[in-house]
Every structure is written in structure tokens, then in C-alpha cells.
Amino acid sequence: MSFRRLVLWRHGETDYNAAGRMQGHLDSALTEVGWNQARFAAPALARFQPDLVISSDLHRAMDTAMVLTEAIGVPLRIDKRLRETHLGEWQGLTGAEVDEGWPGDRAIWRVDATWAPPGGESRVEVAERASEVVSDLLASDDQGETVLLAAHGGLITALTGKLLALPVEAWPQLGGIGNCHWVELGLRDGHWRLHAYNAGMLG
């Protein structure tokens, strides 16, 4: 079977999420809530019958992914290209601290996917490296029909915009992805189509 479905799964809640701090490449840990979110979501994701799971190398994504792969017995591959956006000097800060140090910049960042925090990456750059993972899958013939990428909210939104060939100026119109929520994309006639966005289990 050829590769035709991609599921993008955000990690569970972390200690930084709970504290309202910006993570980026910082390797924050899942909270007990985050572990439970992953356990709760795993049966729903298992219904996609993924043939392969690829995770960011940051522990919040790897730990989330392992809840699923250990439950259903599918291979787990690690790829650092799926890391969250590098937020440069903003990493580890709260939104209020960023606003105090860089007045107005966070508002620009929200609406301009080409703009990067000081010392960090833009969402366009993030989408470019993440899309390389998808291109590698398309070039291979042994990954199966469905692949799940365990990653991060900012990366998932940017990658979705790129795969759907949305104009870059429209990317910020895509809403955020909740912890342990996912995006489902299907490949048809060489084009990706959006089947579900920010889907998740409530409970």
C-alpha cells in the first residue's frame, strides 16, 4: 500500500504549558495531565492504524508518541526536523515577559509567518524543515499507508499550511492545536487535502 494519509499529533500538556511559558527547543516534561491526555487519545489514534510513527526528538513529543506505539506495537522513529519552532531569546519566558522585553513583537509574530523572534526561526523555516520529512516519506516505498508524526503545535500549524499550499499570509488564520489534538491529511492525485483539524477526545 502506498503512503496516502498523514496524522499530525501534538504532545500532551507539559510543565511549561501549565506555567504559561514558551518552550521552543527547551526540553520540557509532560505533566501527569499530559500523560493522561496521551493515554486517553491513544485508542482514537489507533483507529487510524498507523504503520509508522515519527517523533520529534524532544521528550514531550517522544513520550507522547511512545504511549501510542507501545499500545499498538508499531515502529517509532525519531527525527529532529520535527522539533518545535526555535523561539530564540523568548524561550522559557511567559507571554507577559516577552511583551515587556519586546513590546508589540508578539502581535507581529502571530500574524506574520515569515517573522522570527530574535535569535529564532520563522514558521516558514519550520515548515520547510518539517516538510522534508514528508518528502522523504513520499520518496520511500516501505512506510505503509498511514504515518503519524508526533510533534508540536507551532510546527503542526505551519506544516499544515505548507502541505495544503495555502498562501503564507493565510497561515495565521489556522487556529492553534490543543494538547494531544491532531490534524488528519489525505493525499489524492498528488495533493494533500484536509480531513480534520484540531481534532481530539473530550473527557
Backbone as CSV, one residue per row, in Angstrom:
resi,resn,N_x,N_y,N_z,CA_x,CA_y,CA_z,C_x,C_y,C_z
1,MET,0.837,-1.204,0.000,0.000,0.000,0.000,0.866,1.245,0.000
2,SER,0.475,2.228,-0.771,1.261,3.452,-0.863,0.824,4.451,0.210
3,PHE,1.744,5.310,0.564,1.521,6.340,1.570,0.440,7.295,1.092
4,ARG,-0.643,7.434,1.891,-1.731,8.310,1.454,-2.402,9.069,2.595
5,ARG,-1.994,8.819,3.847,-2.605,9.546,4.961,-1.532,9.952,5.969
6,LEU,-1.658,11.190,6.452,-0.720,11.746,7.408,-1.507,12.288,8.596
7,VAL,-1.118,11.870,9.792,-1.732,12.367,11.013,-0.663,13.119,11.802
8,LEU,-0.952,14.365,12.170,-0.020,15.220,12.903,-0.560,15.370,14.324
9,TRP,0.150,14.828,15.310,-0.344,14.738,16.685,0.514,15.603,17.604
10,ARG,-0.129,16.534,18.290,0.605,17.369,19.246,0.775,16.627,20.580
11,HIS,1.896,16.881,21.223,2.202,16.284,22.525,1.201,16.706,23.599
12,GLY,1.218,15.978,24.714,0.386,16.317,25.857,0.897,17.530,26.610
13,GLU,0.123,17.946,27.591,0.481,19.123,28.396,1.833,18.930,29.077
14,THR,2.621,20.003,29.093,3.926,19.978,29.760,3.926,20.932,30.947
15,ASP,4.996,20.859,31.721,5.129,21.785,32.848,5.191,23.230,32.362
16,TYR,5.800,23.459,31.193,5.856,24.818,30.644,4.480,25.270,30.163
17,ASN,3.714,24.350,29.531,2.340,24.695,29.146,1.549,25.131,30.363
18,ALA,1.662,24.358,31.434,0.885,24.637,32.641,1.280,25.962,33.274
19,ALA,2.542,26.347,33.103,3.040,27.591,33.689,2.915,28.773,32.739
20,GLY,2.448,28.540,31.513,2.308,29.624,30.546,3.627,30.123,29.995
21,ARG,4.623,29.231,29.929,5.941,29.612,29.408,6.147,29.074,27.996
22,MET,6.922,29.816,27.216,7.186,29.456,25.829,8.320,28.436,25.790
23,GLN,8.109,27.353,25.065,9.052,26.228,25.118,10.077,26.240,23.989
24,GLY,9.605,26.250,22.749,10.536,26.161,21.637,11.345,24.878,21.712
25,HIS,12.666,25.006,21.678,13.548,23.840,21.729,13.868,23.399,23.148
26,LEU,13.389,24.106,24.164,13.621,23.665,25.539,12.910,22.336,25.760
27,ASP,13.578,21.423,26.469,13.091,20.048,26.579,12.241,19.867,27.833
28,SER,11.056,20.421,27.810,10.158,20.364,28.953,9.533,18.971,29.074
29,ALA,8.980,18.692,30.257,8.452,17.361,30.553,6.930,17.362,30.594
30,LEU,6.336,16.215,30.244,4.898,16.068,30.366,4.483,16.130,31.835
31,THR,3.363,16.777,32.096,2.749,16.723,33.415,1.936,15.431,33.514
32,GLU,1.409,15.140,34.686,0.538,13.968,34.815,-0.701,14.138,33.940
33,VAL,-1.181,15.381,33.832,-2.293,15.654,32.918,-1.897,15.285,31.485
34,GLY,-0.679,15.667,31.085,-0.201,15.370,29.743,-0.109,13.881,29.460
35,TRP,0.401,13.126,30.438,0.450,11.661,30.279,-0.959,11.098,30.109
36,ASN,-1.882,11.585,30.910,-3.253,11.089,30.825,-3.917,11.475,29.505
37,GLN,-3.607,12.667,28.999,-4.133,13.075,27.695,-3.674,12.107,26.605
38,ALA,-2.392,11.718,26.668,-1.852,10.790,25.674,-2.531,9.423,25.783
39,ARG,-2.703,8.954,26.999,-3.352,7.649,27.192,-4.801,7.683,26.701
40,PHE,-5.470,8.806,26.920,-6.864,8.939,26.538,-7.020,9.019,25.019
41,ALA,-6.074,9.689,24.367,-6.147,9.873,22.914,-5.702,8.640,22.142
42,ALA,-4.855,7.808,22.741,-4.248,6.687,22.016,-5.268,5.766,21.341
43,PRO,-6.363,5.361,22.000,-7.309,4.482,21.305,-7.924,5.109,20.051
44,ALA,-8.185,6.423,20.091,-8.727,7.094,18.908,-7.706,7.112,17.777
45,LEU,-6.447,7.375,18.112,-5.404,7.408,17.088,-5.106,6.017,16.558
46,ALA,-5.274,5.010,17.407,-5.050,3.635,16.962,-5.991,3.262,15.830
47,ARG,-7.167,3.890,15.791,-8.129,3.584,14.728,-7.644,4.031,13.350
48,PHE,-6.674,4.937,13.313,-6.060,5.293,12.027,-5.163,4.174,11.500
49,GLN,-4.814,3.228,12.373,-3.928,2.116,12.032,-2.621,2.601,11.403
50,PRO,-1.888,3.472,12.120,-0.624,3.945,11.557,0.378,2.806,11.390
51,ASP,1.076,2.839,10.285,2.114,1.846,10.019,3.451,2.265,10.606
52,LEU,3.594,3.557,10.866,4.846,4.112,11.376,4.528,5.376,12.148
53,VAL,5.258,5.599,13.240,5.176,6.851,13.992,6.555,7.484,13.981
54,ILE,6.609,8.755,13.629,7.863,9.513,13.660,7.685,10.652,14.641
55,SER,8.632,10.797,15.567,8.513,11.810,16.608,9.662,12.807,16.555
56,SER,9.353,14.015,16.953,10.381,14.992,17.323,11.289,14.366,18.374
57,ASP,12.528,14.846,18.445,13.461,14.301,19.444,13.319,14.965,20.810
58,LEU,12.397,15.902,20.967,12.153,16.498,22.280,11.260,15.557,23.089
59,HIS,11.559,15.430,24.374,10.939,14.371,25.178,9.419,14.493,25.279
60,ARG,8.889,15.715,25.248,7.442,15.835,25.364,6.732,15.171,24.194
61,ALA,7.342,15.207,23.013,6.767,14.531,21.848,7.079,13.041,21.871
62,MET,8.314,12.677,22.211,8.689,11.259,22.243,7.870,10.488,23.266
63,ASP,7.710,11.074,24.462,6.945,10.380,25.496,5.487,10.206,25.085
64,THR,4.925,11.233,24.470,3.554,11.135,23.964,3.461,10.038,22.914
65,ALA,4.403,10.024,21.974,4.397,9.025,20.903,4.508,7.608,21.449
66,MET,5.336,7.428,22.472,5.568,6.088,22.995,4.322,5.505,23.660
67,VAL,3.467,6.362,24.191,2.209,5.860,24.745,1.428,5.125,23.655
68,LEU,1.421,5.688,22.453,0.704,5.066,21.342,1.456,3.860,20.788
69,THR,2.752,4.003,20.507,3.486,2.914,19.851,3.568,1.678,20.744
70,GLU,3.686,1.872,22.054,3.732,0.717,22.947,2.369,0.041,23.041
71,ALA,1.301,0.821,22.860,-0.043,0.249,22.939,-0.396,-0.563,21.698
72,ILE,0.081,-0.124,20.534,-0.351,-0.786,19.300,0.781,-1.507,18.574
73,GLY,2.008,-1.396,19.093,3.107,-2.179,18.546,3.576,-1.779,17.163
74,VAL,3.652,-0.478,16.910,4.178,-0.015,15.626,5.540,0.638,15.848
75,PRO,6.364,0.702,14.805,7.705,1.271,14.963,7.665,2.765,15.288
76,LEU,8.665,3.203,16.060,8.839,4.618,16.383,10.186,5.070,15.858
77,ARG,10.160,6.115,15.051,11.382,6.707,14.505,11.504,8.122,15.057
78,ILE,12.716,8.569,15.309,12.962,9.902,15.858,13.593,10.773,14.780
79,ASP,13.089,12.009,14.657,13.621,12.924,13.643,13.616,14.346,14.204
80,LYS,14.795,14.908,14.368,14.899,16.240,14.981,14.331,17.345,14.097
81,ARG,14.065,17.051,12.840,13.442,18.052,11.966,12.002,18.353,12.382
82,LEU,11.457,17.538,13.266,10.089,17.753,13.757,10.059,18.548,15.054
83,ARG,11.199,19.105,15.467,11.214,19.951,16.659,10.315,21.171,16.483
84,GLU,9.881,21.679,17.630,9.085,22.904,17.630,9.908,24.080,17.100
85,THR,9.247,25.163,16.770,9.894,26.407,16.366,10.911,26.841,17.414
86,HIS,12.113,27.164,16.961,13.089,27.742,17.891,12.675,29.190,18.154
87,LEU,12.441,29.492,19.416,11.933,30.821,19.776,13.013,31.777,20.246
88,GLY,14.271,31.398,20.042,15.365,32.312,20.329,15.347,32.837,21.752
89,GLU,15.428,34.155,21.878,15.514,34.784,23.199,14.213,34.704,23.983
90,TRP,13.147,34.269,23.339,11.859,34.163,24.027,11.690,32.849,24.783
91,GLN,12.531,31.886,24.509,12.357,30.560,25.105,12.458,30.634,26.629
92,GLY,11.494,30.022,27.290,11.467,29.995,28.743,10.721,31.149,29.373
93,LEU,10.316,32.133,28.566,9.634,33.315,29.099,8.115,33.158,29.021
94,THR,7.417,33.872,29.868,5.964,33.954,29.755,5.616,34.988,28.690
95,GLY,4.362,34.954,28.247,3.913,35.959,27.290,4.090,37.363,27.818
96,ALA,3.807,37.561,29.112,3.945,38.892,29.709,5.402,39.348,29.704
97,GLU,6.319,38.425,29.947,7.744,38.773,29.938,8.219,39.124,28.538
98,VAL,7.712,38.412,27.532,8.049,38.748,26.144,7.510,40.127,25.796
99,ASP,6.271,40.404,26.181,5.663,41.695,25.864,6.399,42.847,26.541
100,GLU,6.926,42.581,27.717,7.684,43.626,28.418,9.020,43.882,27.745
101,GLY,9.690,42.817,27.313,11.014,42.972,26.706,10.986,43.369,25.246
102,TRP,9.927,42.949,24.541,9.817,43.223,23.094,8.400,43.721,22.811
103,PRO,8.074,44.938,23.216,6.701,45.437,23.080,6.206,45.366,21.629
104,GLY,5.054,44.751,21.434,4.426,44.676,20.126,4.901,43.543,19.234
105,ASP,6.052,42.929,19.575,6.609,41.921,18.667,5.806,40.628,18.652
106,ARG,5.234,40.268,19.780,4.467,39.023,19.804,3.223,39.137,18.916
107,ALA,2.642,40.319,18.841,1.488,40.539,17.962,1.888,40.389,16.495
108,ILE,3.075,40.879,16.142,3.575,40.718,14.770,3.795,39.247,14.469
109,TRP,4.413,38.544,15.407,4.728,37.123,15.244,3.461,36.299,14.996
110,ARG,2.387,36.654,15.638,1.131,35.903,15.488,0.556,36.004,14.075
111,VAL,0.783,37.118,13.402,0.118,37.346,12.117,1.053,37.283,10.916
112,ASP,2.340,37.101,11.130,3.310,37.083,10.031,4.174,35.832,10.142
113,ALA,3.892,34.834,9.295,4.613,33.561,9.352,6.056,33.674,8.880
114,THR,6.423,34.801,8.286,7.802,34.994,7.834,8.665,35.663,8.905
115,TRP,8.044,36.111,9.989,8.751,36.860,11.035,9.246,35.896,12.108
116,ALA,10.472,36.116,12.576,11.072,35.238,13.584,11.388,36.015,14.855
117,PRO,11.208,35.392,16.022,11.665,36.014,17.266,13.170,36.217,17.218
118,PRO,13.721,37.131,18.002,15.163,37.382,17.972,15.956,36.112,18.291
119,GLY,16.798,35.720,17.338,17.609,34.522,17.509,16.867,33.235,17.226
120,GLY,15.635,33.320,16.710,14.819,32.129,16.491,14.481,31.896,15.033
121,GLU,13.461,31.066,14.811,13.024,30.685,13.474,11.659,31.280,13.154
122,SER,11.408,31.487,11.879,10.064,31.827,11.429,9.276,30.539,11.197
123,ARG,7.960,30.642,11.118,7.148,29.460,10.835,7.397,28.939,9.422
124,VAL,7.772,29.816,8.507,8.106,29.370,7.158,9.332,28.459,7.206
125,GLU,10.333,28.829,7.993,11.531,27.995,8.124,11.206,26.658,8.774
126,VAL,10.340,26.689,9.766,9.933,25.455,10.441,9.209,24.532,9.466
127,ALA,8.288,25.081,8.695,7.551,24.282,7.725,8.476,23.668,6.686
128,GLU,9.515,24.392,6.317,10.450,23.887,5.306,11.175,22.648,5.809
129,ARG,11.676,22.689,7.044,12.402,21.510,7.546,11.448,20.356,7.838
130,ALA,10.248,20.665,8.333,9.289,19.596,8.605,8.801,18.940,7.313
131,SER,8.635,19.734,6.261,8.141,19.168,5.003,9.165,18.240,4.367
132,GLU,10.440,18.380,4.740,11.462,17.448,4.251,11.169,16.027,4.742
133,VAL,10.632,15.915,5.946,10.273,14.603,6.481,9.188,13.975,5.618
134,VAL,8.188,14.765,5.237,7.105,14.264,4.398,7.625,13.912,3.007
135,SER,8.504,14.733,2.470,9.085,14.444,1.153,9.856,13.127,1.172
136,ASP,10.573,12.877,2.268,11.306,11.610,2.392,10.343,10.423,2.411
137,LEU,9.212,10.586,3.091,8.211,9.516,3.126,7.636,9.254,1.737
138,LEU,7.368,10.323,1.004,6.809,10.170,-0.341,7.805,9.506,-1.291
139,ALA,9.088,9.705,-1.033,10.117,9.129,-1.890,10.410,7.672,-1.545
140,SER,9.926,7.227,-0.394,10.152,5.854,0.058,8.953,4.987,-0.313
141,ASP,9.143,3.682,-0.274,8.027,2.791,-0.598,7.788,1.749,0.491
142,ASP,8.324,2.005,1.700,8.224,0.984,2.745,7.630,1.514,4.052
143,GLN,6.981,2.679,4.010,6.470,3.265,5.243,4.998,2.922,5.502
144,GLY,4.343,2.298,4.550,2.948,1.929,4.723,2.002,3.016,4.260
145,GLU,0.727,2.820,4.567,-0.318,3.708,4.068,-0.515,4.951,4.933
146,THR,-0.396,4.788,6.250,-0.638,5.887,7.183,0.581,6.107,8.071
147,VAL,1.021,7.353,8.158,2.139,7.724,9.029,1.658,8.790,9.998
148,LEU,2.020,8.650,11.257,1.697,9.642,12.283,2.970,10.360,12.703
149,LEU,2.919,11.678,12.697,4.041,12.495,13.170,3.677,13.063,14.534
150,ALA,4.463,12.749,15.549,4.254,13.274,16.906,5.133,14.505,17.053
151,ALA,4.502,15.659,17.196,5.280,16.891,17.124,4.686,17.968,18.025
152,HIS,4.662,19.199,17.540,4.398,20.376,18.363,3.406,21.298,17.662
153,GLY,2.686,22.105,18.452,1.618,22.919,17.914,2.031,23.865,16.806
154,GLY,3.112,24.629,17.038,3.549,25.580,16.020,3.985,24.901,14.745
155,LEU,4.722,23.798,14.889,5.174,23.063,13.711,3.996,22.469,12.956
156,ILE,3.040,21.903,13.673,1.896,21.276,13.007,1.107,22.296,12.208
157,THR,0.865,23.466,12.773,0.129,24.507,12.059,0.878,24.947,10.808
158,ALA,2.189,25.172,10.944,2.990,25.612,9.800,3.061,24.537,8.723
159,LEU,3.273,23.298,9.128,3.358,22.208,8.152,2.029,22.014,7.446
160,THR,0.927,22.141,8.157,-0.391,22.023,7.532,-0.567,23.090,6.454
161,GLY,-0.216,24.323,6.778,-0.318,25.395,5.796,0.499,25.124,4.553
162,LYS,1.710,24.615,4.758,2.591,24.349,3.607,2.075,23.185,2.766
163,LEU,1.668,22.084,3.421,1.220,20.927,2.664,-0.062,21.212,1.892
164,LEU,-0.906,22.078,2.436,-2.142,22.443,1.735,-1.923,23.531,0.685
165,ALA,-0.660,23.989,0.577,-0.301,25.034,-0.391,-1.090,26.314,-0.165
166,LEU,-1.372,26.614,1.101,-2.042,27.867,1.417,-1.063,29.029,1.250
167,PRO,-1.530,30.199,0.851,-0.639,31.361,0.815,-0.060,31.603,2.206
168,VAL,1.207,31.941,2.269,1.867,32.118,3.566,1.140,33.161,4.411
169,GLU,0.615,34.191,3.777,-0.081,35.227,4.541,-1.364,34.699,5.184
170,ALA,-1.848,33.535,4.717,-3.069,32.956,5.286,-2.787,31.958,6.405
171,TRP,-1.535,31.558,6.587,-1.226,30.556,7.609,-1.716,30.946,9.005
172,PRO,-1.557,32.226,9.410,-2.014,32.580,10.763,-3.517,32.411,10.965
173,GLN,-4.277,32.245,9.882,-5.712,32.031,10.027,-6.034,30.623,10.531
174,LEU,-5.062,29.706,10.432,-5.245,28.383,11.016,-5.168,28.516,12.532
175,GLY,-6.140,27.977,13.227,-6.141,28.076,14.681,-5.073,27.204,15.309
176,GLY,-4.898,27.359,16.611,-3.926,26.559,17.330,-4.379,25.115,17.485
177,ILE,-3.444,24.280,17.896,-3.706,22.860,18.116,-3.647,22.590,19.615
178,GLY,-4.701,22.031,20.172,-4.718,21.722,21.596,-3.768,20.588,21.950
179,ASN,-3.383,20.503,23.198,-2.534,19.391,23.640,-3.203,18.057,23.324
180,CYS,-2.446,17.180,22.690,-2.889,15.835,22.302,-4.017,15.845,21.276
181,HIS,-4.212,16.954,20.574,-5.132,17.015,19.447,-4.333,16.778,18.159
182,TRP,-5.051,16.581,17.066,-4.357,16.186,15.845,-4.995,16.777,14.601
183,VAL,-4.220,16.677,13.511,-4.643,17.059,12.160,-4.557,15.802,11.303
184,GLU,-5.562,15.595,10.451,-5.532,14.470,9.512,-5.538,15.015,8.093
185,LEU,-4.566,14.563,7.303,-4.437,14.968,5.910,-4.441,13.727,5.023
186,GLY,-5.115,13.818,3.880,-5.131,12.720,2.927,-4.527,13.160,1.603
187,LEU,-3.814,12.242,0.967,-3.160,12.535,-0.313,-4.012,11.966,-1.447
188,ARG,-4.382,12.838,-2.377,-5.181,12.407,-3.522,-4.717,13.149,-4.766
189,ASP,-4.394,12.387,-5.797,-3.932,12.960,-7.070,-2.761,13.913,-6.863
190,GLY,-1.896,13.552,-5.933,-0.685,14.342,-5.705,-0.877,15.572,-4.853
191,HIS,-2.078,15.773,-4.309,-2.352,16.960,-3.498,-2.874,16.542,-2.123
192,TRP,-2.434,17.266,-1.107,-2.916,16.999,0.243,-4.250,17.688,0.472
193,ARG,-5.155,16.982,1.142,-6.465,17.531,1.487,-6.665,17.421,2.992
194,LEU,-7.305,18.421,3.550,-7.545,18.463,4.984,-8.802,17.678,5.328
195,HIS,-8.648,16.648,6.162,-9.786,15.830,6.593,-10.254,16.203,7.998
196,ALA,-9.316,16.619,8.863,-9.686,17.025,10.229,-8.607,17.966,10.749
197,TYR,-9.036,18.956,11.534,-8.092,19.928,12.094,-8.410,20.152,13.564
198,ASN,-7.392,20.055,14.410,-7.536,20.211,15.860,-8.595,19.261,16.422
199,ALA,-8.590,18.036,15.883,-9.493,17.004,16.387,-8.933,16.433,17.684
200,GLY,-9.820,15.945,18.535,-9.345,15.377,19.780,-10.455,14.720,20.555
201,MET,-10.049,14.085,21.636,-11.001,13.416,22.521,-11.336,14.358,23.677
202,LEU,-12.595,14.417,24.032,-13.025,15.240,25.150,-13.406,14.335,26.314
203,GLY,-12.934,14.685,27.489,-13.264,13.858,28.626,-12.406,14.185,29.819
